[in-house]
Amino acid sequence: MKNILNLYFSIFLSCPRRGAIYVKTSTIKKQVKGLDANRYATKKTVAQGMLDIALLTSNASQLKYVLQVGPKHEFYTLLVVLISISIALQLLVGLLFVIIGGLDLNNHEDQPSALILNDVIVIFIFVISVINIVISAFGIEYSNSPLVLERLKFINNEYLKKGNSTGV
C-alpha cells in the first residue's frame, strides 16, 4: 500500500503543470511490480467468503422461520425449495472458492482454470442473488408474528373453553 501511495504522490507531484519533472517509467514499473496478484485474489476470495457466510446464515434463519410457520404460510413450498436451492448453491460456491484459492495466478498453467472458475462463480453468485430477491419478494418476515398470532389464538380458545366449562 505504501508503494502505491508513493507512486501516486510521485506522479502527482511530478506533473509538468506544477513545474516538476516526469517520473521515469522504470521507477513506476518497479513500484507497480510489487503488487502480488495472488495476495489480491486471496483477500478478494476471503472477503467474498465472509459475505457468503452472512447470506448463508440469513438463508438458514429464513428456512427455520418458514419451517416453524409450516404449510400455513401462503408460499410454503416455493420458499422451502428456493431457500434450499440458494443454500446448496452457496455451499457449491464456497467449495469453488476453496479450489480457486489454491491456484497460483503467477503460474501460466493455472490461469485458464482460474478464469473459468471465476466466471462460473460469478454466474452462480448472480443466480443466488436472483433467487434471494425472489425469496424476499414472497414475504419472509423476520419476526415471529404468525407464530405469536397462533399462540394467541390457542390461548384465546383455552380461555373460552374454561369459561364455558365453569358456567360463566
N, C-alpha and C positions, 0 to 999 in steps of 0.2 A: 504494500500500500504506500509505503514511504517513497518507493521508486516512482510510482505513478504520480504522486503529488509533486515530486521533484521534476518529473518530466513535464507536467502541466505548467508549473511555475516557470521552468526554464524556457518553454515555448512562449508562454505569455509575456515574460519579461524580455524576451529576445525579439519581440515584434518590431519591425522596422519603423513603425509609426512612433514608437517610444524612443527612437534613437539608438537602440541596441543592435547587435549583430545577430545573424541567424545562428541557431544551434546546428552543429554538424549532424548529418544524417546518421553517422556511425554512433554518436552518443545516444540518439533516440533508439536505434536498434538494440544497443546494449541494455538500455533500461527496459524496453518492452520485452526483450528476450527473457527477462527474469520472471515473466508470468508463466505459471505452470498450468497447462490445460487439465492435467489430472486432478490437481488440487481444486481448481474451479469446479470441475464436474462432480467431484466428491462432495463439495459443500452444497452444490445445487441439488444433488441427489438426497442428501441428508435433510435439507430444507423441505423438499417435496415429500419426503417420507414422513416428516413431522406433520405436515398438512394432511397427508393421507391418514395418519393415526387419528387426527382430530375428526375427520369425516367418518372414519370407521366407528369411532366412539359415538358420534351423533347417530349414525345409522343403527347401531346396536340399541341405543336408547329408544329410537323410533320403533324398532321392531318389538322391543319389550312393551312399549305402550300399546301398539296395535294388538299384540297377543293378549295383553291384560284386558283390553276392551272386548276382544273376541269378535265373533261374527255379527255382533250388534252394530259394529262400525259399518257405515254405508259402503265403504270401498275396501273391506277387509281383505279379500282375496287378492285384489290388484296390488294393494300396498305390501302385503306379505311377499308376493312374487317380486315386485320391483325392489324392495329393500334387500331381499335375498340375492338378487342378481347384482345389485350395487356392491354388497359386501363381498360376493365371490370375485367380482372384477377388481375390487380394491386389493384383495389378497393376491390375485394374479399380478397386478401392477407392482405390489410390494416384492414379489418374487423376481420380477423383471428388473426392479431397481437393484436387487442384490446381485443379479447376473451382470448388469451393466456397470455396477460399481467395481466389479473385479476385472474389468477390461482396462488395458493400458492404452490410453489415447495416443501416446507417443509412438506406439508400435503400429506400423503401417498395416500389418495383417489384421489387427483388431478394429481398425477404423471403420471398415464397411459394416461389420457386425454391430458396432456401436451406433452407427447411423440408422440401421434398420431397426434395432431395438428401441432407439429413441423415438422413431416415427410410430412404432407400434404402441409405445407407452403414451404418446400424445393422443393417438386415436382412442385408446382405452379411457384415458382421463376425460376426453371430450364426451364419450358415451356415458361415463359415470356422472358427469356434470348434468347432462340432459336427463338422465334417469332421476337424479336428485331434484331437479327442477319440477319434474312431473310428480314426484313424491310430495313435494311442498305444495303443489297446486291442488292435490287431492285431500288436503286438510289434516295433516298431522299437527295436533295441538301439543304443546309442551306442558300442559297441565293435566292433572288427573280429573278434570271436571266431569267427564262422563262417568268415571268411577264414583265420584262423590255423589252425583245425582242418583246413581244406582243404590248407593248406600243409604241416601236419604229416603228413597222410595221404600227400601226394606224396613228402615226404622219406622216410617210412617205406617206401613202395613202392620208391623208388630204392635204399634201403639193402638191402631184401630181394632186389632184382634183382642187386645187386652181390654179395651173399652167396651167391646161387645160382650165379652165373657163376664165382666163384672156388673153388667146391667146398667151402665152409665148412659 
